[in-house]
Amino acid sequence: MKHIVVLTGAGMSAESGIKTFRDHNGLWNDYRVEEVATPEAWARNMDLVIDFYNQRRKQLLAVEPNPAHYALARLEERFKVSVVTQNIDDLHERAGSTNVLHLHGELKKVRSSRNPDKVYELEGWELKKGDTCPEGSQLRPHVVWFGEPVPNIVPAAEICSMADMLLIIGTSMNVYPAAGLFAYTPGEIPKYYIDPGARDTDPIPGLHLIADKAGKAVPALVEKLLTGGSA
Protein backbone atom coordinates (compact mmCIF):
# COMPACT_ATOMS: atom_id res chain seq x y z
CA MET A 1 0.00 0.00 0.00
CA LYS A 2 1.43 3.36 -1.04
CA HIS A 3 2.12 5.88 1.70
CA ILE A 4 0.87 9.43 1.09
CA VAL A 5 2.23 12.09 3.43
CA VAL A 6 0.28 15.34 3.67
CA LEU A 7 1.74 18.57 5.07
CA THR A 8 -0.95 21.12 5.89
CA GLY A 9 -0.94 24.72 7.10
CA ALA A 10 -3.34 27.53 7.93
CA GLY A 11 -4.79 27.70 4.41
CA MET A 12 -6.25 24.23 4.95
CA SER A 13 -8.54 25.45 7.72
CA ALA A 14 -9.15 29.01 6.51
CA GLU A 15 -12.10 27.89 4.37
CA SER A 16 -13.75 26.48 7.48
CA GLY A 17 -13.69 29.96 8.99
CA ILE A 18 -10.58 29.58 11.13
CA LYS A 19 -8.80 32.92 11.15
CA THR A 20 -5.18 32.57 10.06
CA PHE A 21 -2.22 34.26 11.73
CA ARG A 22 -0.12 35.66 8.88
CA ASP A 23 -2.56 36.84 6.20
CA HIS A 24 -3.24 40.54 5.70
CA ASN A 25 -6.25 40.34 8.04
CA GLY A 26 -4.79 37.64 10.24
CA LEU A 27 -4.54 37.36 13.99
CA TRP A 28 -1.08 38.90 14.15
CA ASN A 29 -2.67 42.16 12.97
CA ASP A 30 -4.83 42.12 16.11
CA TYR A 31 -2.21 40.83 18.55
CA ARG A 32 1.53 41.06 18.80
CA VAL A 33 3.27 37.70 18.94
CA GLU A 34 5.13 38.83 22.04
CA GLU A 35 1.82 39.47 23.83
CA VAL A 36 0.15 36.06 23.47
CA ALA A 37 2.44 33.40 22.02
CA THR A 38 5.69 33.28 23.99
CA PRO A 39 6.70 31.91 27.39
CA GLU A 40 7.50 35.49 28.39
CA ALA A 41 3.93 36.57 27.57
CA TRP A 42 2.62 33.78 29.79
CA ALA A 43 4.79 34.94 32.67
CA ARG A 44 3.92 38.60 32.13
CA ASN A 45 0.18 38.49 31.42
CA MET A 46 -1.34 35.05 31.92
CA ASP A 47 -4.89 36.41 31.74
CA LEU A 48 -4.39 37.80 28.22
CA VAL A 49 -2.80 34.58 26.94
CA ILE A 50 -5.56 32.45 28.44
CA ASP A 51 -8.24 34.68 26.91
CA PHE A 52 -6.55 34.63 23.48
CA TYR A 53 -6.60 30.84 23.31
CA ASN A 54 -10.07 30.63 24.86
CA GLN A 55 -11.38 32.74 21.99
CA ARG A 56 -9.56 30.54 19.44
CA ARG A 57 -11.07 27.45 21.10
CA LYS A 58 -14.55 28.96 21.19
CA GLN A 59 -14.28 29.75 17.48
CA LEU A 60 -13.10 26.22 16.69
CA LEU A 61 -16.17 24.70 18.33
CA ALA A 62 -18.37 26.79 16.02
CA VAL A 63 -16.86 25.65 12.70
CA GLU A 64 -16.78 22.41 10.71
CA PRO A 65 -14.28 20.63 8.49
CA ASN A 66 -14.38 21.73 4.86
CA PRO A 67 -14.36 19.61 1.66
CA ALA A 68 -10.55 19.45 1.67
CA HIS A 69 -10.50 17.84 5.13
CA TYR A 70 -13.11 15.27 4.12
CA ALA A 71 -11.32 14.53 0.85
CA LEU A 72 -8.04 13.77 2.63
CA ALA A 73 -9.85 11.38 4.96
CA ARG A 74 -11.19 9.54 1.89
CA LEU A 75 -7.65 8.80 0.74
CA GLU A 76 -7.48 6.20 3.51
CA GLU A 77 -9.85 4.05 1.44
CA ARG A 78 -6.92 3.14 -0.81
CA PHE A 79 -3.68 4.47 0.72
CA LYS A 80 -1.78 4.68 3.95
CA VAL A 81 -2.08 8.37 4.82
CA SER A 82 -0.07 10.39 7.34
CA VAL A 83 -1.13 13.99 7.95
CA VAL A 84 1.49 16.30 9.44
CA THR A 85 -0.15 19.60 10.25
CA GLN A 86 1.02 22.97 11.50
CA ASN A 87 -2.56 23.66 12.57
CA ILE A 88 -3.67 23.37 16.17
CA ASP A 89 -7.33 22.69 15.35
CA ASP A 90 -8.90 19.22 15.23
CA LEU A 91 -10.60 19.52 11.85
CA HIS A 92 -8.57 16.72 10.26
CA GLU A 93 -9.66 14.32 12.99
CA ARG A 94 -13.27 15.46 12.87
CA ALA A 95 -13.32 14.83 9.12
CA GLY A 96 -12.15 11.26 9.64
CA SER A 97 -8.36 11.25 9.23
CA THR A 98 -6.95 8.66 11.62
CA ASN A 99 -3.20 9.37 11.53
CA VAL A 100 -2.56 13.04 12.33
CA LEU A 101 0.62 14.52 13.83
CA HIS A 102 0.35 18.07 15.17
CA LEU A 103 3.63 19.97 14.96
CA HIS A 104 2.54 22.98 16.98
CA GLY A 105 0.25 21.43 19.55
CA GLU A 106 -3.50 20.99 19.90
CA LEU A 107 -5.92 23.73 20.83
CA LYS A 108 -8.40 21.46 22.60
CA LYS A 109 -5.72 20.13 24.94
CA VAL A 110 -3.97 21.74 27.90
CA ARG A 111 -0.87 20.75 29.80
CA SER A 112 0.96 21.32 33.02
CA SER A 113 2.94 24.56 33.01
CA ARG A 114 5.75 22.72 34.79
CA ASN A 115 5.76 19.30 33.12
CA PRO A 116 5.11 19.33 29.34
CA ASP A 117 4.50 15.57 29.38
CA LYS A 118 1.35 16.01 31.46
CA VAL A 119 -1.28 16.69 28.77
CA TYR A 120 -5.04 16.67 29.24
CA GLU A 121 -8.19 17.04 27.16
CA LEU A 122 -10.04 20.25 27.98
CA GLU A 123 -13.80 19.98 28.30
CA GLY A 124 -15.49 22.87 26.53
CA TRP A 125 -13.63 25.96 25.37
CA GLU A 126 -12.67 27.78 28.56
CA LEU A 127 -9.43 27.45 30.48
CA LYS A 128 -9.33 29.53 33.64
CA LYS A 129 -6.58 30.96 35.78
CA GLY A 130 -6.44 28.65 38.78
CA ASP A 131 -7.20 25.50 36.78
CA THR A 132 -4.46 23.09 37.78
CA CYS A 133 -3.26 19.62 36.87
CA PRO A 134 -3.35 16.82 39.49
CA GLU A 135 0.18 17.80 40.51
CA GLY A 136 -0.98 21.31 41.34
CA SER A 137 0.58 23.41 38.57
CA GLN A 138 -1.41 25.88 36.45
CA LEU A 139 -2.66 24.42 33.19
CA ARG A 140 -1.56 26.21 30.00
CA PRO A 141 -2.50 25.81 26.32
CA HIS A 142 -0.93 22.72 24.74
CA VAL A 143 0.59 24.89 22.02
CA VAL A 144 4.18 25.38 20.91
CA TRP A 145 4.99 29.04 21.46
CA PHE A 146 7.67 31.08 19.74
CA GLY A 147 11.00 30.35 21.35
CA GLU A 148 9.98 26.83 22.40
CA PRO A 149 11.25 23.59 20.83
CA VAL A 150 9.03 21.61 18.43
CA PRO A 151 9.15 18.06 19.85
CA ASN A 152 7.21 16.50 16.97
CA ILE A 153 9.60 17.71 14.27
CA VAL A 154 11.72 14.54 14.62
CA PRO A 155 8.85 12.05 14.13
CA ALA A 156 7.53 14.31 11.34
CA ALA A 157 10.86 14.06 9.51
CA GLU A 158 10.79 10.28 9.88
CA ILE A 159 7.29 10.13 8.41
CA CYS A 160 8.33 12.30 5.45
CA SER A 161 11.32 10.06 4.77
CA MET A 162 8.96 7.12 4.21
CA ALA A 163 6.60 8.86 1.77
CA ASP A 164 5.69 7.49 -1.64
CA MET A 165 3.87 10.73 -2.45
CA LEU A 166 3.81 14.17 -0.83
CA LEU A 167 0.94 16.66 -0.73
CA ILE A 168 1.63 20.16 0.59
CA ILE A 169 -1.58 22.08 1.23
CA GLY A 170 -2.30 25.60 2.44
CA THR A 171 1.14 26.55 3.69
CA SER A 172 3.88 28.81 2.36
CA MET A 173 6.50 26.36 3.66
CA ASN A 174 8.56 29.39 4.64
CA VAL A 175 8.26 28.94 8.41
CA TYR A 176 10.89 26.75 10.03
CA PRO A 177 11.33 24.12 11.25
CA ALA A 178 8.24 22.87 9.36
CA ALA A 179 9.59 24.16 6.05
CA GLY A 180 12.58 21.88 6.38
CA LEU A 181 10.41 18.75 6.21
CA PHE A 182 10.37 18.92 2.42
CA ALA A 183 14.06 18.02 2.39
CA TYR A 184 13.40 14.70 4.13
CA THR A 185 11.12 13.33 1.42
CA PRO A 186 12.66 11.03 -1.22
CA GLY A 187 13.65 13.08 -4.24
CA GLU A 188 12.00 10.88 -6.83
CA ILE A 189 8.46 10.74 -5.41
CA PRO A 190 5.54 12.78 -6.85
CA LYS A 191 4.96 16.01 -4.96
CA TYR A 192 1.95 18.33 -5.17
CA TYR A 193 1.80 21.85 -3.79
CA ILE A 194 -1.74 23.23 -3.43
CA ASP A 195 -2.07 26.86 -2.42
CA PRO A 196 -3.55 29.99 -4.06
CA GLY A 197 -0.09 31.55 -3.85
CA ALA A 198 1.74 28.65 -5.47
CA ARG A 199 4.21 30.09 -7.98
CA ASP A 200 6.92 28.46 -10.11
CA THR A 201 9.56 31.01 -9.11
CA ASP A 202 12.08 28.41 -7.98
CA PRO A 203 11.35 25.23 -9.96
CA ILE A 204 11.80 21.98 -8.04
CA PRO A 205 12.01 18.79 -10.11
CA GLY A 206 8.91 16.64 -9.65
CA LEU A 207 6.88 19.33 -7.87
CA HIS A 208 3.41 19.92 -9.35
CA LEU A 209 1.93 23.33 -8.54
CA ILE A 210 -1.83 23.79 -8.16
CA ALA A 211 -2.59 27.47 -7.57
CA ASP A 212 -6.06 27.13 -6.07
CA LYS A 213 -7.86 26.95 -2.75
CA ALA A 214 -7.75 23.68 -0.84
CA GLY A 215 -11.53 23.27 -0.81
CA LYS A 216 -11.60 23.02 -4.60
CA ALA A 217 -8.23 21.53 -5.52
CA VAL A 218 -7.89 18.83 -2.87
CA PRO A 219 -11.17 16.99 -3.61
CA ALA A 220 -10.33 17.04 -7.34
CA LEU A 221 -6.85 15.61 -6.77
CA VAL A 222 -8.11 13.01 -4.31
CA GLU A 223 -10.76 11.84 -6.77
CA LYS A 224 -8.10 11.26 -9.43
CA LEU A 225 -5.87 9.40 -7.00
CA LEU A 226 -8.69 7.15 -5.80
CA THR A 227 -9.82 6.28 -9.30
CA GLY A 228 -6.31 5.58 -10.47
CA GLY A 229 -6.30 8.40 -12.97
CA SER A 230 -3.36 10.65 -13.70
CA ALA A 231 -3.15 13.46 -11.15
ZADO-1210 file (C-alpha; in nm, 4 decimals, padded with zeros to 6 digits):
<atoms>
<atom x="00.0000" y="00.0000" z="00.0000" code="MET" pos="1"/>
<atom x="00.1428" y="00.3357" z="-00.1038" code="LYS" pos="2"/>
<atom x="00.2123" y="00.5880" z="00.1704" code="HIS" pos="3"/>
<atom x="00.0867" y="00.9434" z="00.1095" code="ILE" pos="4"/>
<atom x="00.2232" y="01.2094" z="00.3435" code="VAL" pos="5"/>
<atom x="00.0283" y="01.5344" z="00.3673" code="VAL" pos="6"/>
<atom x="00.1736" y="01.8568" z="00.5069" code="LEU" pos="7"/>
<atom x="-00.0951" y="02.1122" z="00.5889" code="THR" pos="8"/>
<atom x="-00.0942" y="02.4715" z="00.7098" code="GLY" pos="9"/>
<atom x="-00.3341" y="02.7532" z="00.7927" code="ALA" pos="10"/>
<atom x="-00.4795" y="02.7695" z="00.4414" code="GLY" pos="11"/>
<atom x="-00.6248" y="02.4231" z="00.4947" code="MET" pos="12"/>
<atom x="-00.8537" y="02.5450" z="00.7717" code="SER" pos="13"/>
<atom x="-00.9149" y="02.9006" z="00.6511" code="ALA" pos="14"/>
<atom x="-01.2095" y="02.7887" z="00.4370" code="GLU" pos="15"/>
<atom x="-01.3749" y="02.6481" z="00.7481" code="SER" pos="16"/>
<atom x="-01.3691" y="02.9955" z="00.8990" code="GLY" pos="17"/>
<atom x="-01.0578" y="02.9579" z="01.1133" code="ILE" pos="18"/>
<atom x="-00.8802" y="03.2920" z="01.1146" code="LYS" pos="19"/>
<atom x="-00.5177" y="03.2570" z="01.0063" code="THR" pos="20"/>
<atom x="-00.2223" y="03.4259" z="01.1733" code="PHE" pos="21"/>
<atom x="-00.0122" y="03.5656" z="00.8882" code="ARG" pos="22"/>
<atom x="-00.2564" y="03.6835" z="00.6204" code="ASP" pos="23"/>
<atom x="-00.3240" y="04.0542" z="00.5696" code="HIS" pos="24"/>
<atom x="-00.6250" y="04.0337" z="00.8039" code="ASN" pos="25"/>
<atom x="-00.4790" y="03.7638" z="01.0243" code="GLY" pos="26"/>
<atom x="-00.4539" y="03.7357" z="01.3991" code="LEU" pos="27"/>
<atom x="-00.1083" y="03.8900" z="01.4149" code="TRP" pos="28"/>
<atom x="-00.2670" y="04.2162" z="01.2970" code="ASN" pos="29"/>
<atom x="-00.4828" y="04.2115" z="01.6109" code="ASP" pos="30"/>
<atom x="-00.2206" y="04.0826" z="01.8547" code="TYR" pos="31"/>
<atom x="00.1531" y="04.1064" z="01.8805" code="ARG" pos="32"/>
<atom x="00.3269" y="03.7703" z="01.8944" code="VAL" pos="33"/>
<atom x="00.5125" y="03.8827" z="02.2041" code="GLU" pos="34"/>
<atom x="00.1822" y="03.9468" z="02.3832" code="GLU" pos="35"/>
<atom x="00.0155" y="03.6062" z="02.3472" code="VAL" pos="36"/>
<atom x="00.2442" y="03.3400" z="02.2019" code="ALA" pos="37"/>
<atom x="00.5691" y="03.3283" z="02.3990" code="THR" pos="38"/>
<atom x="00.6702" y="03.1909" z="02.7389" code="PRO" pos="39"/>
<atom x="00.7503" y="03.5489" z="02.8392" code="GLU" pos="40"/>
<atom x="00.3929" y="03.6566" z="02.7572" code="ALA" pos="41"/>
<atom x="00.2616" y="03.3778" z="02.9788" code="TRP" pos="42"/>
<atom x="00.4789" y="03.4941" z="03.2666" code="ALA" pos="43"/>
<atom x="00.3919" y="03.8596" z="03.2127" code="ARG" pos="44"/>
<atom x="00.0179" y="03.8489" z="03.1421" code="ASN" pos="45"/>
<atom x="-00.1340" y="03.5050" z="03.1925" code="MET" pos="46"/>
<atom x="-00.4886" y="03.6410" z="03.1745" code="ASP" pos="47"/>
<atom x="-00.4389" y="03.7801" z="02.8223" code="LEU" pos="48"/>
<atom x="-00.2800" y="03.4584" z="02.6943" code="VAL" pos="49"/>
<atom x="-00.5559" y="03.2449" z="02.8438" code="ILE" pos="50"/>
<atom x="-00.8241" y="03.4675" z="02.6910" code="ASP" pos="51"/>
<atom x="-00.6549" y="03.4629" z="02.3482" code="PHE" pos="52"/>
<atom x="-00.6601" y="03.0842" z="02.3311" code="TYR" pos="53"/>
<atom x="-01.0065" y="03.0629" z="02.4865" code="ASN" pos="54"/>
<atom x="-01.1375" y="03.2735" z="02.1986" code="GLN" pos="55"/>
<atom x="-00.9562" y="03.0536" z="01.9440" code="ARG" pos="56"/>
<atom x="-01.1070" y="02.7454" z="02.1103" code="ARG" pos="57"/>
<atom x="-01.4546" y="02.8963" z="02.1185" code="LYS" pos="58"/>
<atom x="-01.4279" y="02.9748" z="01.7478" code="GLN" pos="59"/>
<atom x="-01.3097" y="02.6217" z="01.6693" code="LEU" pos="60"/>
<atom x="-01.6171" y="02.4699" z="01.8328" code="LEU" pos="61"/>
<atom x="-01.8374" y="02.6789" z="01.6023" code="ALA" pos="62"/>
<atom x="-01.6859" y="02.5649" z="01.2700" code="VAL" pos="63"/>
<atom x="-01.6785" y="02.2409" z="01.0714" code="GLU" pos="64"/>
<atom x="-01.4279" y="02.0631" z="00.8487" code="PRO" pos="65"/>
<atom x="-01.4375" y="02.1726" z="00.4857" code="ASN" pos="66"/>
<atom x="-01.4356" y="01.9615" z="00.1660" code="PRO" pos="67"/>
<atom x="-01.0546" y="01.9449" z="00.1667" code="ALA" pos="68"/>
<atom x="-01.0496" y="01.7840" z="00.5127" code="HIS" pos="69"/>
<atom x="-01.3106" y="01.5275" z="00.4118" code="TYR" pos="70"/>
<atom x="-01.1320" y="01.4535" z="00.0849" code="ALA" pos="71"/>
<atom x="-00.8036" y="01.3769" z="00.2625" code="LEU" pos="72"/>
<atom x="-00.9853" y="01.1378" z="00.4955" code="ALA" pos="73"/>
<atom x="-01.1190" y="00.9540" z="00.1888" code="ARG" pos="74"/>
<atom x="-00.7649" y="00.8802" z="00.0742" code="LEU" pos="75"/>
<atom x="-00.7481" y="00.6199" z="00.3511" code="GLU" pos="76"/>
<atom x="-00.9846" y="00.4053" z="00.1438" code="GLU" pos="77"/>
<atom x="-00.6916" y="00.3144" z="-00.0805" code="ARG" pos="78"/>
<atom x="-00.3681" y="00.4471" z="00.0720" code="PHE" pos="79"/>
<atom x="-00.1785" y="00.4676" z="00.3949" code="LYS" pos="80"/>
<atom x="-00.2078" y="00.8374" z="00.4825" code="VAL" pos="81"/>
<atom x="-00.0071" y="01.0392" z="00.7341" code="SER" pos="82"/>
<atom x="-00.1133" y="01.3991" z="00.7949" code="VAL" pos="83"/>
<atom x="00.1492" y="01.6300" z="00.9439" code="VAL" pos="84"/>
<atom x="-00.0151" y="01.9604" z="01.0247" code="THR" pos="85"/>
<atom x="00.1021" y="02.2968" z="01.1499" code="GLN" pos="86"/>
<atom x="-00.2559" y="02.3662" z="01.2566" code="ASN" pos="87"/>
<atom x="-00.3674" y="02.3367" z="01.6175" code="ILE" pos="88"/>
<atom x="-00.7335" y="02.2691" z="01.5351" code="ASP" pos="89"/>
<atom x="-00.8896" y="01.9221" z="01.5227" code="ASP" pos="90"/>
<atom x="-01.0602" y="01.9522" z="01.1847" code="LEU" pos="91"/>
<atom x="-00.8574" y="01.6719" z="01.0256" code="HIS" pos="92"/>
<atom x="-00.9662" y="01.4325" z="01.2993" code="GLU" pos="93"/>
<atom x="-01.3273" y="01.5456" z="01.2867" code="ARG" pos="94"/>
<atom x="-01.3317" y="01.4828" z="00.9124" code="ALA" pos="95"/>
<atom x="-01.2148" y="01.1260" z="00.9643" code="GLY" pos="96"/>
<atom x="-00.8360" y="01.1254" z="00.9232" code="SER" pos="97"/>
<atom x="-00.6945" y="00.8658" z="01.1617" code="THR" pos="98"/>
<atom x="-00.3197" y="00.9374" z="01.1533" code="ASN" pos="99"/>
<atom x="-00.2563" y="01.3044" z="01.2332" code="VAL" pos="100"/>
<atom x="00.0618" y="01.4518" z="01.3834" code="LEU" pos="101"/>
<atom x="00.0351" y="01.8074" z="01.5166" code="HIS" pos="102"/>
<atom x="00.3631" y="01.9971" z="01.4963" code="LEU" pos="103"/>
<atom x="00.2540" y="02.2984" z="01.6981" code="HIS" pos="104"/>
<atom x="00.0249" y="02.1426" z="01.9553" code="GLY" pos="105"/>
<atom x="-00.3497" y="02.0989" z="01.9895" code="GLU" pos="106"/>
<atom x="-00.5919" y="02.3728" z="02.0828" code="LEU" pos="107"/>
<atom x="-00.8399" y="02.1456" z="02.2604" code="LYS" pos="108"/>
<atom x="-00.5722" y="02.0128" z="02.4944" code="LYS" pos="109"/>
<atom x="-00.3968" y="02.1739" z="02.7895" code="VAL" pos="110"/>
<atom x="-00.0874" y="02.0749" z="02.9801" code="ARG" pos="111"/>
<atom x="00.0964" y="02.1322" z="03.3023" code="SER" pos="112"/>
<atom x="00.2938" y="02.4556" z="03.3006" code="SER" pos="113"/>
<atom x="00.5753" y="02.2719" z="03.4791" code="ARG" pos="114"/>
<atom x="00.5759" y="01.9296" z="03.3124" code="ASN" pos="115"/>
<atom x="00.5112" y="01.9335" z="02.9338" code="PRO" pos="116"/>
<atom x="00.4501" y="01.5575" z="02.9379" code="ASP" pos="117"/>
<atom x="00.1345" y="01.6009" z="03.1461" code="LYS" pos="118"/>
<atom x="-00.1277" y="01.6687" z="02.8768" code="VAL" pos="119"/>
<atom x="-00.5042" y="01.6665" z="02.9242" code="TYR" pos="120"/>
<atom x="-00.8194" y="01.7044" z="02.7160" code="GLU" pos="121"/>
<atom x="-01.0044" y="02.0255" z="02.7982" code="LEU" pos="122"/>
<atom x="-01.3801" y="01.9983" z="02.8296" code="GLU" pos="123"/>
<atom x="-01.5488" y="02.2872" z="02.6533" code="GLY" pos="124"/>
<atom x="-01.3628" y="02.5960" z="02.5368" code="TRP" pos="125"/>
<atom x="-01.2669" y="02.7776" z="02.8558" code="GLU" pos="126"/>
<atom x="-00.9428" y="02.7450" z="03.0479" code="LEU" pos="127"/>
<atom x="-00.9327" y="02.9531" z="03.3644" code="LYS" pos="128"/>
<atom x="-00.6584" y="03.0958" z="03.5785" code="LYS" pos="129"/>
<atom x="-00.6444" y="02.8649" z="03.8775" code="GLY" pos="130"/>
<atom x="-00.7201" y="02.5501" z="03.6779" code="ASP" pos="131"/>
<atom x="-00.4464" y="02.3092" z="03.7778" code="THR" pos="132"/>
<atom x="-00.3255" y="01.9623" z="03.6870" code="CYS" pos="133"/>
<atom x="-00.3346" y="01.6820" z="03.9490" code="PRO" pos="134"/>
<atom x="00.0177" y="01.7803" z="04.0506" code="GLU" pos="135"/>
<atom x="-00.0983" y="02.1308" z="04.1343" code="GLY" pos="136"/>
<atom x="00.0577" y="02.3412" z="03.8569" code="SER" pos="137"/>
<atom x="-00.1413" y="02.5877" z="03.6454" code="GLN" pos="138"/>
<atom x="-00.2661" y="02.4420" z="03.3188" code="LEU" pos="139"/>
<atom x="-00.1556" y="02.6211" z="02.9999" code="ARG" pos="140"/>
<atom x="-00.2497" y="02.5807" z="02.6319" code="PRO" pos="141"/>
<atom x="-00.0931" y="02.2718" z="02.4740" code="HIS" pos="142"/>
<atom x="00.0595" y="02.4885" z="02.2019" code="VAL" pos="143"/>
<atom x="00.4178" y="02.5384" z="02.0909" code="VAL" pos="144"/>
<atom x="00.4993" y="02.9039" z="02.1463" code="TRP" pos="145"/>
<atom x="00.7668" y="03.1081" z="01.9744" code="PHE" pos="146"/>
<atom x="01.0998" y="03.0348" z="02.1349" code="GLY" pos="147"/>
<atom x="00.9980" y="02.6827" z="02.2401" code="GLU" pos="148"/>
<atom x="01.1250" y="02.3588" z="02.0828" code="PRO" pos="149"/>
<atom x="00.9028" y="02.1605" z="01.8428" code="VAL" pos="150"/>
<atom x="00.9147" y="01.8061" z="01.9853" code="PRO" pos="151"/>
<atom x="00.7208" y="01.6497" z="01.6972" code="ASN" pos="152"/>
<atom x="00.9600" y="01.7712" z="01.4266" code="ILE" pos="153"/>
<atom x="01.1720" y="01.4543" z="01.4617" code="VAL" pos="154"/>
<atom x="00.8852" y="01.2055" z="01.4131" code="PRO" pos="155"/>
<atom x="00.7528" y="01.4305" z="01.1335" code="ALA" pos="156"/>
<atom x="01.0856" y="01.4057" z="00.9506" code="ALA" pos="157"/>
<atom x="01.0789" y="01.0277" z="00.9881" code="GLU" pos="158"/>
<atom x="00.7291" y="01.0133" z="00.8410" code="ILE" pos="159"/>
<atom x="00.8332" y="01.2302" z="00.5452" code="CYS" pos="160"/>
<atom x="01.1323" y="01.0065" z="00.4766" code="SER" pos="161"/>
<atom x="00.8964" y="00.7117" z="00.4210" code="MET" pos="162"/>
<atom x="00.6603" y="00.8861" z="00.1775" code="ALA" pos="163"/>
<atom x="00.5688" y="00.7489" z="-00.1636" code="ASP" pos="164"/>
<atom x="00.3870" y="01.0731" z="-00.2454" code="MET" pos="165"/>
<atom x="00.3807" y="01.4166" z="-00.0829" code="LEU" pos="166"/>
<atom x="00.0943" y="01.6664" z="-00.0733" code="LEU" pos="167"/>
<atom x="00.1631" y="02.0164" z="00.0587" code="ILE" pos="168"/>
<atom x="-00.1576" y="02.2084" z="00.1233" code="ILE" pos="169"/>
<atom x="-00.2303" y="02.5600" z="00.2439" code="GLY" pos="170"/>
<atom x="00.1138" y="02.6549" z="00.3685" code="THR" pos="171"/>
<atom x="00.3877" y="02.8810" z="00.2363" code="SER" pos="172"/>
<atom x="00.6504" y="02.6359" z="00.3659" code="MET" pos="173"/>
<atom x="00.8565" y="02.9395" z="00.4638" code="ASN" pos="174"/>
<atom x="00.8262" y="02.8939" z="00.8411" code="VAL" pos="175"/>
<atom x="01.0886" y="02.6746" z="01.0030" code="TYR" pos="176"/>
<atom x="01.1330" y="02.4120" z="01.1247" code="PRO" pos="177"/>
<atom x="00.8239" y="02.2871" z="00.9363" code="ALA" pos="178"/>
<atom x="00.9585" y="02.4165" z="00.6046" code="ALA" pos="179"/>
<atom x="01.2582" y="02.1878" z="00.6381" code="GLY" pos="180"/>
<atom x="01.0415" y="01.8746" z="00.6212" code="LEU" pos="181"/>
<atom x="01.0367" y="01.8918" z="00.2416" code="PHE" pos="182"/>
<atom x="01.4060" y="01.8021" z="00.2388" code="ALA" pos="183"/>
<atom x="01.3397" y="01.4695" z="00.4126" code="TYR" pos="184"/>
<atom x="01.1122" y="01.3333" z="00.1416" code="THR" pos="185"/>
<atom x="01.2659" y="01.1029" z="-00.1216" code="PRO" pos="186"/>
<atom x="01.3647" y="01.3084" z="-00.4238" code="GLY" pos="187"/>
<atom x="01.2001" y="01.0878" z="-00.6828" code="GLU" pos="188"/>
<atom x="00.8459" y="01.0740" z="-00.5412" code="ILE" pos="189"/>
<atom x="00.5535" y="01.2780" z="-00.6846" code="PRO" pos="190"/>
<atom x="00.4961" y="01.6013" z="-00.4962" code="LYS" pos="191"/>
<atom x="00.1950" y="01.8330" z="-00.5171" code="TYR" pos="192"/>
<atom x="00.1796" y="02.1852" z="-00.3788" code="TYR" pos="193"/>
<atom x="-00.1739" y="02.3225" z="-00.3427" code="ILE" pos="194"/>
<atom x="-00.2068" y="02.6862" z="-00.2420" code="ASP" pos="195"/>
<atom x="-00.3554" y="02.9987" z="-00.4057" code="PRO" pos="196"/>
<atom x="-00.0091" y="03.1548" z="-00.3846" code="GLY" pos="197"/>
<atom x="00.1743" y="02.8653" z="-00.5470" code="ALA" pos="198"/>
<atom x="00.4213" y="03.0091" z="-00.7976" code="ARG" pos="199"/>
<atom x="00.6917" y="02.8464" z="-01.0106" code="ASP" pos="200"/>
<atom x="00.9555" y="03.1010" z="-00.9109" code="THR" pos="201"/>
<atom x="01.2077" y="02.8407" z="-00.7975" code="ASP" pos="202"/>
<atom x="01.1354" y="02.5226" z="-00.9961" code="PRO" pos="203"/>
<atom x="01.1800" y="02.1981" z="-00.8041" code="ILE" pos="204"/>
<atom x="01.2008" y="01.8792" z="-01.0108" code="PRO" pos="205"/>
<atom x="00.8907" y="01.6637" z="-00.9649" code="GLY" pos="206"/>
<atom x="00.6882" y="01.9330" z="-00.7872" code="LEU" pos="207"/>
<atom x="00.3409" y="01.9917" z="-00.9350" code="HIS" pos="208"/>
<atom x="00.1933" y="02.3328" z="-00.8540" code="LEU" pos="209"/>
<atom x="-00.1826" y="02.3789" z="-00.8157" code="ILE" pos="210"/>
<atom x="-00.2590" y="02.7473" z="-00.7567" code="ALA" pos="211"/>
<atom x="-00.6058" y="02.7128" z="-00.6072" code="ASP" pos="212"/>
<atom x="-00.7857" y="02.6945" z="-00.2753" code="LYS" pos="213"/>
<atom x="-00.7750" y="02.3684" z="-00.0842" code="ALA" pos="214"/>
<atom x="-01.1531" y="02.3272" z="-00.0813" code="GLY" pos="215"/>
<atom x="-01.1598" y="02.3022" z="-00.4599" code="LYS" pos="216"/>
<atom x="-00.8227" y="02.1533" z="-00.5521" code="ALA" pos="217"/>
<atom x="-00.7886" y="01.8829" z="-00.2867" code="VAL" pos="218"/>
<atom x="-01.1166" y="01.6992" z="-00.3607" code="PRO" pos="219"/>
<atom x="-01.0328" y="01.7039" z="-00.7339" code="ALA" pos="220"/>
<atom x="-00.6850" y="01.5610" z="-00.6773" code="LEU" pos="221"/>
<atom x="-00.8111" y="01.3010" z="-00.4314" code="VAL" pos="222"/>
<atom x="-01.0760" y="01.1839" z="-00.6774" code="GLU" pos="223"/>
<atom x="-00.8102" y="01.1257" z="-00.9426" code="LYS" pos="224"/>
<atom x="-00.5872" y="00.9398" z="-00.7003" code="LEU" pos="225"/>
<atom x="-00.8692" y="00.7155" z="-00.5802" code="LEU" pos="226"/>
<atom x="-00.9824" y="00.6277" z="-00.9303" code="THR" pos="227"/>
<atom x="-00.6306" y="00.5581" z="-01.0472" code="GLY" pos="228"/>
<atom x="-00.6297" y="00.8395" z="-01.2968" code="GLY" pos="229"/>
<atom x="-00.3364" y="01.0645" z="-01.3697" code="SER" pos="230"/>
<atom x="-00.3155" y="01.3458" z="-01.1153" code="ALA" pos="231"/>
</atoms>
